[in-house]
Amino acid sequence: MAMETREGETLRRVRDVGLIGDGGTTVERIATWDSKRDTFSVLDDESARAALADRLGLDESTLIAELERREAFLQRLLDDGVSEIAAVQEAVAAFASS
């Protein structure tokens, strides 16, 4: 986790996400925060995608297809203005069961 103050505002961000492997001796970073631009990089390189696919027991093309499907779902929620917690939870539950 990271916390910074910018222009009087407190930013709280996940600094990075890693997969621990090889009995705890290696870490593959799959997401990182760029504090200068306040942006996230997620699964941007081949090794990160391969590590996550392996952890989930998927081939890489299936992982990418699932990520795209989830991104499209989340974009529909945004486009439809779904933002109330209960409505989001209901939509996520319906998505998960489909």
C-alpha positions as CSV (number, residue, x, y, z in Angstrom):
1,M,0.0,0.0,0.0
2,A,1.0,3.6,-0.6
3,M,-0.2,6.9,0.8
4,E,0.7,10.3,-0.6
5,T,-0.6,13.8,-0.3
6,R,-1.1,15.8,-3.5
7,E,-2.6,19.3,-3.7
8,G,-4.1,18.8,-0.2
9,E,-5.7,15.5,-1.1
10,T,-4.6,12.1,0.4
11,L,-4.1,9.4,-2.2
12,R,-4.3,5.8,-1.1
13,R,-3.2,3.2,-3.6
14,V,-2.2,-0.4,-3.9
15,R,1.5,-0.1,-4.8
16,D,1.8,-3.5,-6.4
17,V,0.4,-7.0,-6.6
18,G,2.5,-10.0,-6.9
19,L,2.2,-13.7,-7.1
20,I,4.4,-15.7,-4.8
21,G,5.8,-18.8,-6.3
22,D,8.5,-21.5,-5.8
23,G,7.8,-22.1,-2.2
24,G,7.9,-18.4,-1.4
25,T,11.3,-17.7,-3.0
26,T,10.1,-15.8,-6.0
27,V,7.6,-13.0,-6.7
28,E,6.1,-12.1,-10.1
29,R,4.7,-8.6,-10.1
30,I,1.4,-8.6,-12.0
31,A,0.3,-5.0,-11.2
32,T,2.2,-1.8,-10.3
33,W,1.3,1.8,-9.5
34,D,3.1,4.6,-11.2
35,S,3.0,7.3,-8.6
36,K,4.2,10.1,-10.9
37,R,1.2,9.6,-13.3
38,D,-1.2,8.0,-10.8
39,T,-1.8,5.2,-13.2
40,F,-1.7,1.4,-12.9
41,S,0.0,-1.2,-15.1
42,V,-1.7,-4.6,-14.9
43,L,-0.4,-7.7,-16.7
44,D,1.6,-5.5,-19.1
45,D,4.3,-8.1,-19.8
46,E,4.4,-11.7,-21.0
47,S,5.9,-13.0,-17.8
48,A,3.1,-11.5,-15.7
49,R,0.4,-12.9,-17.9
50,A,2.0,-16.3,-18.0
51,A,2.4,-16.4,-14.2
52,L,-1.2,-15.5,-13.6
53,A,-2.5,-18.0,-16.2
54,D,-0.3,-20.7,-14.7
55,R,-1.6,-19.9,-11.2
56,L,-5.2,-20.1,-12.4
57,G,-4.6,-23.3,-14.4
58,L,-5.5,-21.5,-17.7
59,D,-3.7,-21.2,-21.0
60,E,-2.8,-17.6,-21.8
61,S,-5.4,-17.1,-24.5
62,T,-8.2,-18.2,-22.2
63,L,-6.9,-15.8,-19.5
64,I,-6.9,-12.9,-22.0
65,A,-10.5,-13.8,-23.2
66,E,-11.7,-13.8,-19.6
67,L,-10.1,-10.5,-18.8
68,E,-11.7,-9.0,-21.8
69,R,-15.1,-10.4,-20.9
70,R,-14.8,-8.9,-17.4
71,E,-13.6,-5.6,-18.7
72,A,-16.6,-5.4,-21.0
73,F,-19.0,-6.2,-18.1
74,L,-17.4,-3.5,-16.0
75,Q,-17.6,-1.0,-18.9
76,R,-21.4,-1.8,-19.3
77,L,-21.9,-1.0,-15.6
78,L,-20.2,2.3,-16.1
79,D,-22.0,3.1,-19.3
80,D,-25.4,2.2,-17.6
81,G,-24.6,4.4,-14.6
82,V,-24.7,1.4,-12.2
83,S,-23.0,2.7,-9.0
84,E,-25.1,2.0,-6.0
85,I,-23.5,-0.8,-3.9
86,A,-26.5,-3.1,-3.9
87,A,-27.0,-2.7,-7.7
88,V,-23.3,-3.4,-8.3
89,Q,-23.3,-6.4,-6.0
90,E,-26.4,-7.8,-7.8
91,A,-24.9,-7.3,-11.2
92,V,-21.6,-8.9,-10.1
93,A,-23.5,-11.9,-8.7
94,A,-25.4,-12.3,-11.9
95,F,-22.2,-12.1,-13.9
96,A,-20.5,-14.6,-11.7
97,S,-23.3,-17.1,-12.2
98,S,-23.4,-16.8,-16.0
